[in-house]
Amino acid sequence: MAQSVPLNKLVFAKTQYERVIDTSFTQLVTPAPVDPVSIPSISTAEFFNNYQEIFYQIPKFGEANSHEYLIKTSQTYIGQNSSDNDTIQALIDEVTQLRQENLELQQQLTSGGL
């Protein structure tokens, strides 16, 4: 007896794929050594004092020299991927879809549909 089983395939667009799946190799690459001569010598306290003074002069968004850039580089440094939230949301969406499919299959089984 032949049975028909519906199959669903989840496909991401290229732009969505890059936000959902981390394609970087951060675990395999050691950071390049920093030349201490090229770094200006200011203390952490001085940095944050300067930062507070110019906080509202820094653009909110931008590829460099912006609050967005500071957030992204800091997240990368501490090991928190900025696409973590997108990944979590994509996984929640997938679980929701799988639960719905599971419910539909259970309903078909109980009603004798399969």
VOBA-1610 file (N, C-alpha, C; in pm, whole numbers, padded with zeros to 5 digits, always signed):
BEGIN
Met+00084-00117+00000Met+00000+00000+00000Met+00089+00124+00000Ala+00076+00207-00099Ala+00158+00328-00112Ala+00100+00439-00025Gln+00191+00509+00043Gln+00149+00619+00129Gln+00214+00748+00080Ser+00141+00854+00087Ser+00194+00984+00049Ser+00238+01058+00174Val+00365+01097+00176Val+00419+01171+00289Val+00469+01306+00239Pro+00410+01416+00289Pro+00455+01548+00244Pro+00593+01581+00303Leu+00679+01635+00220Leu+00812+01677+00263Leu+00822+01829+00248Asn+00878+01892+00349Asn+00898+02037+00345Asn+01046+02066+00355Lys+01090+02161+00277Lys+01232+02198+00276Lys+01242+02345+00313Leu+01327+02375+00412Leu+01349+02512+00455Leu+01468+02568+00379Val+01446+02675+00303Val+01550+02736+00221Val+01567+02881+00264Phe+01692+02924+00277Phe+01722+03062+00313Phe+01772+03136+00190Ala+01733+03263+00179Ala+01790+03349+00076Ala+01935+03378+00114Lys+02016+03419+00018Lys+02158+03443+00046Lys+02178+03544+00158Thr+02102+03652+00157Thr+02117+03752+00263Thr+02072+03699+00398Gln+01967+03620+00399Gln+01918+03562+00525Gln+02014+03454+00573Tyr+02068+03375+00483Tyr+02162+03267+00518Tyr+02281+03322+00595Glu+02336+03433+00549Glu+02454+03490+00614Glu+02421+03544+00753Arg+02293+03583+00777Arg+02254+03630+00910Arg+02222+03514+01003Val+02185+03399+00948Val+02143+03285+01030Val+02260+03191+01060Ile+02348+03170+00965Ile+02456+03073+00982Ile+02590+03146+00989Asp+02664+03117+01094Asp+02795+03179+01114Asp+02897+03105+01026Thr+02954+03176+00929Thr+03048+03113+00837Thr+03192+03152+00868Ser+03214+03220+00979Ser+03351+03260+01013Ser+03423+03145+01083Phe+03554+03152+01082Phe+03637+03049+01144Phe+03711+03108+01264Thr+03639+03172+01353Thr+03702+03239+01465Thr+03766+03142+01563Gln+03716+03018+01572Gln+03771+02921+01666Gln+03905+02866+01617Leu+03931+02872+01488Leu+04051+02811+01433Leu+04166+02910+01411Val+04136+03037+01420Val+04235+03141+01390Val+04279+03208+01519Thr+04410+03214+01539Thr+04460+03289+01654Thr+04473+03435+01615Pro+04442+03527+01705Pro+04453+03668+01671Pro+04597+03707+01642Ala+04612+03798+01550Ala+04746+03846+01515Ala+04806+03921+01632Pro+04935+03904+01655Pro+04997+03978+01766Pro+04993+04128+01739Val+04970+04204+01844Val+04961+04348+01833Val+05096+04408+01867Asp+05143+04497+01781Asp+05269+04564+01803Asp+05248+04674+01907Pro+05305+04662+02028Pro+05279+04761+02133Pro+05330+04900+02099Val+05424+04911+02007Val+05479+05042+01971Val+05376+05124+01894Ser+05291+05060+01815Ser+05197+05133+01731Ser+05071+05178+01807Ile+05050+05130+01928Ile+04932+05167+02005Ile+04963+05286+02094Pro+04880+05392+02083Pro+04903+05506+02172Pro+04886+05462+02318Ser+04965+05519+02404Ser+04966+05479+02544Ser+04871+05566+02625Ile+04745+05519+02640Ile+04652+05585+02732Ile+04593+05476+02820Ser+04553+05514+02938Ser+04497+05415+03029Ser+04352+05385+02991Thr+04301+05278+03044Thr+04161+05242+03020Thr+04070+05351+03075Ala+04102+05404+03190Ala+04022+05511+03250Ala+04020+05634+03160Glu+04136+05670+03103Glu+04143+05784+03011Glu+04058+05759+02887Phe+04066+05637+02835Phe+03986+05603+02717Phe+03838+05625+02744Phe+03788+05571+02856Phe+03646+05583+02885Phe+03606+05726+02919Asn+03694+05803+02979Asn+03665+05946+03001Asn+03651+06018+02867Asn+03743+05991+02775Asn+03736+06051+02641Asn+03609+06005+02569Tyr+03579+05878+02582Tyr+03460+05821+02517Tyr+03334+05891+02567Gln+03322+05913+02698Gln+03205+05981+02754Gln+03194+06125+02703Glu+03308+06189+02685Glu+03308+06328+02639Glu+03260+06340+02494Ile+03293+06243+02410Ile+03257+06252+02267Ile+03143+06158+02229Phe+03078+06098+02327Phe+02974+05997+02303Phe+02872+06042+02198Tyr+02816+06162+02212Tyr+02711+06208+02122Tyr+02765+06260+01989Gln+02895+06274+01977Gln+02955+06315+01850Gln+02979+06195+01759Ile+02980+06076+01816Ile+03003+05953+01739Ile+02874+05916+01666Pro+02881+05891+01535Pro+02761+05850+01462Pro+02705+05718+01516Lys+02572+05704+01512Lys+02510+05580+01561Lys+02546+05462+01472Phe+02540+05482+01341Phe+02560+05372+01246Phe+02673+05404+01150Gly+02737+05299+01100Gly+02844+05314+01003Gly+02940+05198+01011Glu+03010+05173+00900Glu+03103+05061+00893Glu+03227+05082+00979Ala+03260+05207+01010Ala+03376+05238+01095Ala+03347+05366+01172Asn+03415+05381+01283Asn+03405+05503+01365Asn+03260+05536+01403Ser+03185+05435+01446Ser+03047+05455+01488Ser+03017+05365+01608His+02904+05391+01671His+02862+05306+01782His+02838+05163+01732Glu+02779+05153+01613Glu+02755+05020+01555Glu+02887+04943+01538Tyr+02989+05010+01490Tyr+03121+04947+01473Tyr+03178+04902+01608Leu+03167+04987+01709Leu+03216+04951+01843Leu+03145+04827+01896Ile+03014+04821+01876Ile+02937+04706+01924Ile+02982+04580+01852Lys+02990+04587+01719Lys+03029+04468+01642Lys+03169+04418+01677Thr+03265+04509+01686Thr+03401+04466+01716Thr+03412+04414+01858Ser+03341+04474+01951Ser+03344+04426+02090Ser+03277+04289+02101Gln+03167+04269+02031Gln+03101+04138+02034Gln+03191+04030+01975Thr+03262+04063+01869Thr+03355+03968+01809Thr+03467+03935+01906Tyr+03517+04037+01975Tyr+03628+04018+02068Tyr+03589+03929+02185Ile+03468+03947+02238Ile+03427+03866+02353Ile+03366+03733+02311Gly+03358+03709+02181Gly+03309+03580+02133Gly+03159+03573+02117Gln+03093+03685+02119Gln+02949+03687+02098Gln+02924+03733+01955Asn+02870+03645+01876Asn+02844+03676+01737Asn+02721+03765+01727Ser+02729+03870+01648Ser+02617+03961+01634Ser+02497+03896+01567Ser+02518+03786+01499Ser+02406+03716+01436Ser+02344+03612+01528Asp+02387+03608+01656Asp+02330+03512+01750Asp+02179+03527+01761Asn+02131+03651+01770Asn+01986+03673+01782Asn+01913+03626+01658Asp+01971+03650+01540Asp+01909+03603+01416Asp+01907+03451+01412Thr+02015+03388+01458Thr+02022+03243+01461Thr+01918+03187+01556Ile+01908+03246+01673Ile+01809+03200+01771Ile+01668+03214+01714Gln+01639+03326+01651Gln+01505+03346+01594Gln+01479+03245+01483Ala+01578+03219+01399Ala+01559+03121+01291Ala+01533+02983+01349Leu+01604+02947+01456Leu+01582+02818+01520Leu+01444+02810+01585Ile+01400+02916+01647Ile+01266+02920+01706Ile+01161+02902+01596Asp+01181+02972+01483Asp+01088+02958+01371Asp+01085+02814+01319Glu+01202+02753+01310Glu+01210+02615+01261Glu+01142+02519+01359Val+01163+02537+01488Val+01097+02451+01588Val+00946+02468+01579Thr+00900+02591+01563Thr+00756+02618+01550Thr+00699+02546+01428Gln+00772+02554+01317Gln+00727+02487+01195Gln+00724+02336+01213Leu+00827+02280+01276Leu+00832+02135+01299Leu+00722+02090+01394Arg+00692+02169+01494Arg+00582+02135+01585Arg+00449+02134+01511Gln+00430+02231+01423Gln+00307+02236+01344Gln+00296+02113+01254Glu+00405+02078+01188Glu+00405+01959+01103Glu+00379+01833+01185Asn+00438+01824+01303Asn+00417+01710+01391Asn+00271+01700+01432Leu+00211+01813+01467Leu+00070+01815+01505Leu-00018+01769+01389Glu+00012+01817+01269Glu-00066+01777+01152Glu-00054+01628+01126Leu+00067+01574+01140Leu+00086+01430+01121Leu+00012+01349+01227Gln+00015+01395+01352Gln-00058+01325+01458Gln-00207+01328+01433Gln-00257+01440+01384Gln-00401+01451+01353Gln-00438+01357+01239Gln-00349+01345+01139Gln-00375+01254+01029Gln-00376+01110+01076Leu-00283+01075+01167Leu-00276+00940+01219Leu-00401+00905+01300Thr-00446+00997+01383Thr-00563+00969+01468Thr-00691+00966+01387Ser-00695+01038+01275Ser-00817+01037+01194Ser-00812+00930+01084Gly-00702+00852+01083Gly-00691+00746+00983Gly-00651+00796+00846Gly-00593+00913+00841Gly-00555+00972+00713Gly-00432+00910+00651Leu-00350+00841+00726Leu-00230+00779+00670Leu-00242+00630+00665
//
